[in-house]
Amino acid sequence: MIAYKNCSPSKLNYTLGRGGSVAIKVNEKTIALKFKDVPAENPKYMSVKIFSDPKHIMASIIVDAYLKDAKNDADINQKVKEKLANCINTAVRNRFGLI
């Protein structure tokens, strides 16, 4: 059986415009995730790109995140963290057959 505890937004070390990181455990194996803010297709928005180490766990997932003007908004920061946590949890469930 696969052992995984859902990632929560409060565990994410992430700040709008600066990116961040988190470490998750799947079956006692630690997977490091890094977040990098990148320009979205629409120039008014920013996306967040998720990189994993080892690389094959999550192959550069991009999350549509926020308006560029909202970099200093605490509510937007929290919403982006919630999106990231949901994306991580879904990706882990898909990758390891937990769905």
C-alpha positions in Angstrom: 0.0 0.0 0.0 1.2 3.5 -0.8 1.7 5.8 2.2 1.1 9.5 1.5 -0.2 12.3 3.7 -1.8 15.1 1.7 0.2 18.3 1.4 -1.5 21.3 3.0 -1.1 24.9 2.0 0.3 25.7 5.4 3.3 23.4 4.7 4.2 25.2 1.5 7.2 27.6 1.7 5.9 29.8 -1.1 5.7 33.6 -1.6 4.1 35.3 -4.7 6.8 36.5 -7.0 9.6 34.7 -5.3 8.7 31.0 -5.6 9.5 28.5 -2.9 9.7 24.8 -2.0 8.3 21.9 0.0 9.4 18.3 0.7 6.8 15.6 0.6 7.0 11.9 1.6 5.7 9.0 -0.4 6.4 5.6 1.0 9.1 7.1 3.3 10.9 8.5 0.2 11.4 12.3 0.3 10.6 14.2 -2.9 11.7 17.8 -3.1 9.5 20.2 -5.0 10.5 23.7 -6.1 8.1 26.4 -7.2 9.2 29.1 -9.7 7.0 32.0 -10.8 7.0 32.3 -14.7 5.1 34.6 -17.1 1.8 33.2 -18.3 0.6 33.4 -21.9 -1.5 36.4 -21.0 1.0 39.1 -20.0 -1.2 40.3 -17.2 -0.8 37.0 -15.3 1.9 34.9 -13.7 2.0 31.1 -13.5 3.8 28.8 -11.1 6.0 26.0 -12.4 6.6 23.0 -10.2 9.8 21.1 -10.5 10.5 17.8 -8.6 13.7 16.0 -7.5 13.7 13.2 -8.7 12.6 14.8 -12.0 10.4 11.9 -13.1 7.9 12.3 -10.3 6.4 15.6 -11.6 7.5 16.7 -15.0 7.4 20.5 -14.8 3.7 21.1 -14.0 2.4 24.6 -14.6 -0.4 26.1 -12.5 -2.3 29.2 -13.7 -1.8 31.4 -10.6 -2.4 35.1 -10.3 -2.5 38.6 -11.8 0.9 40.3 -11.8 -0.5 43.3 -9.9 -1.5 41.1 -6.9 2.1 40.2 -5.7 1.5 41.8 -2.3 -1.9 40.5 -1.6 -2.0 38.0 1.3 -5.4 36.5 0.2 -4.1 35.8 -3.4 -0.9 34.3 -1.9 -3.1 31.9 0.2 -5.3 31.0 -2.8 -2.2 30.2 -4.9 -0.9 28.0 -2.1 -4.2 26.2 -2.0 -4.0 25.6 -5.8 -0.4 24.3 -5.5 -1.4 21.9 -2.7 -4.3 20.6 -4.7 -2.1 20.2 -7.7 0.6 18.3 -5.8 -1.9 16.0 -4.1 -3.6 15.2 -7.4 -0.3 14.6 -9.2 0.9 12.3 -6.4 -2.3 10.3 -6.4 -2.2 9.9 -10.2 1.5 9.1 -10.3 1.3 6.4 -7.6 -2.1 5.0 -8.4 -3.9 6.3 -5.4 -7.0 7.3 -7.3 
